[in-house]
């Protein structure tokens, strides 16, 4: 199965490619299609933006397209910045700009009220050929038919990670809000984790794990055989 990642964010693409490595997929990013237009992310939900990016990439490339949209929901800010996390400090904001604005917005807020969660919605818009393969799996298996509807013309998954916002940025790894998001289990920011540690616990990992399981369950991909 050939998949295009509907993103030009190299940090995000690197994480997703690493997580898909064990499946027999041919994965490329939009960098392989330089004339592909940028999607205007004007949806008011993560799911709307993920589907829009995936479907536009499918239309332009002809390949099944995988897209995600991630939001950061901070309790003390009423769930903000939410779906607007990437543009929190402005349309051309850097990762550091967004982190600084978030820390400033929470100045003086005690730890008990700094709870937050990352949410990722992942959408896979299927090409006609891949949709036909999925339709065949639905027709052949009552179990698959009971758990899936073809009406969406693709697959969708979601993952979440609970934690809190740090008072100061910590760590040199990761990207986005990773230096200020403290994982609820380890007490470390995502930027203090190694890539493998982050990829085994993050919101994106959880959404992608569910997507991987669906790809295998519905016969669209297979696990690679281990090399001995």
Secondary structure, DSSP 8 states (H G I E B T S, - for coil): -EEEES---HHHHHHHHHHHTTBS-EEEEGGG-TT--------SSHHHHHHHHHHHHHHHHSSEEEEEEEEEEEGGGTT-EETTGGGTT-TT--HHHHHHHHHHHTTT--GGG-EEEEEEEEEEE--HHHHHHHHHHHHH-HHHHHH--GGGSEEEEEEEEEEEE-SS---SSS-TTGGGEEETTTSSBGGGS-HHHHHTTSHHHHHHHHHHHHHHHTTS--B-----
